[in-house]
Amino acid sequence: MNQPPMPAFGQAVAGALAPVAGRVEEVKDHAAAGGLRIDLAAAEAMLAQLQALRQRAGELVDDCGTLDVPLRFGDNWVGQIMSQRLRTVAVDENGGVTPVLRRFHELLDSVEAIIRLAAGLYQTNDEQAADDLHRAAGRIGIQIQTGE
């Protein structure tokens, strides 16, 4: 009985991650349109947990750089094939774990944006710069009028 070949690790996981990424983007659009609300306390708790997860995922992505090295299983064809296959599983763009971890880290960024949007914690760069300018001017006794 011949069985079909198993997909590479990265291909299988990336295939499972793709629909999730699509749904996350849909929810992000919904949150940006104001159709999703999250309690501020719940959002802060989720953001704290998400930050720890993002940090760990980032560390894993950074550590993947050390995986792209030749392995020494001997100077024979079996050892060379094993070394090549393990490196492919680790770092190959089409079948390795490294690109999947990178995509997962990007997906976590999107989840963070959703939480911030839904909780009203999201400010544009312009809003943040205006707030910073008003605070700085207030420290030296100057009031700045805005065009609002």
Order of alpha helices (4+ residues) and beta strands (2+ residues): alpha-alpha-alpha-alpha-alpha
